Structure formats: structure tokens, C-alpha cells
């Protein structure tokens, strides 16, 4: 399973440096590569992108 970034994304960029596997990419809104995303398992207790997102745009895929 992976996370995705919803249309609520404001492209603030705070999630980008938080991803331990570089699954997040810039765009008009940010996107998460589902093949790369590990939901931070093995790195953190919870997905970091979801923790830092100011608009709660990082949601389960």
C-alpha cells in the first residue's frame, strides 16, 4: 500500500525532504510514486509526509 497526495495539495513542499525513499516529486501539485512509497515503514512510526502536511493532503491510496 502507499499514500497519495490529494487535490488539496497547495504545493508548499514541506513533504518533499521528509520522504526517506524519495517517492515524492514536484509538479503542479506534489505526487507520490506508489511503486516507491513504503509509508515510512522501517524508517518512522507513521508516514512523515502526512505528519507535516499543513492541509492533510497526504492520504491512503
C-alpha positions as CSV (number, residue, x, y, z in Angstrom):
1,X,0.0,0.0,0.0
2,X,1.1,3.6,-0.4
3,X,-0.1,7.1,0.1
4,X,-1.2,9.6,-2.5
5,X,-1.4,13.4,-2.5
6,X,-4.9,14.7,-3.0
7,X,-6.1,17.8,-4.9
8,X,-6.0,19.7,-1.6
9,X,-2.2,20.0,-2.0
10,X,-1.0,23.6,-2.0
11,X,2.5,22.7,-3.3
12,X,4.2,24.1,-0.2
13,X,7.0,21.5,-0.5
14,X,7.3,20.6,3.2
15,X,6.7,16.9,2.4
16,X,9.5,16.6,-0.2
17,X,12.5,16.4,2.2
18,X,10.7,14.2,4.7
19,X,10.3,11.2,2.4
20,X,13.1,8.7,3.3
21,X,12.8,6.9,-0.1
22,X,12.4,10.0,-2.3
23,X,8.9,8.9,-3.5
24,X,7.6,12.4,-3.7
25,X,8.0,14.6,-6.8
26,X,7.2,18.2,-7.6
27,X,4.5,19.1,-10.1
28,X,1.6,21.5,-10.2
29,X,0.7,19.6,-7.0
30,X,3.1,17.1,-5.5
31,X,2.8,13.4,-6.3
32,X,3.8,10.2,-4.6
33,X,5.2,7.3,-6.7
34,X,3.1,4.4,-5.5
35,X,5.8,1.9,-6.5
36,X,8.4,3.6,-4.4
37,X,6.3,4.7,-1.3
38,X,6.7,2.4,1.7
39,X,4.6,4.6,4.0
40,X,7.8,5.1,6.0
41,X,7.7,1.6,7.3
42,X,11.2,0.7,8.6
43,X,12.0,4.4,8.9
44,X,9.4,6.1,11.1
45,X,6.3,5.0,13.1
46,X,4.0,6.9,10.8
47,X,4.2,8.5,7.3
48,X,6.2,11.7,7.6
49,X,4.5,13.4,4.7
50,X,1.1,13.0,6.4
51,X,2.5,14.3,9.7
52,X,4.0,17.5,8.2
53,X,1.3,18.4,5.6
54,X,-0.5,21.6,6.6
55,X,-3.6,20.7,4.6
56,X,-3.8,17.0,5.2
57,X,-3.3,16.2,1.5
58,X,-1.3,13.0,2.1
59,X,-3.9,10.3,2.3
60,X,-4.1,6.5,1.8
61,X,-4.2,5.5,-1.9
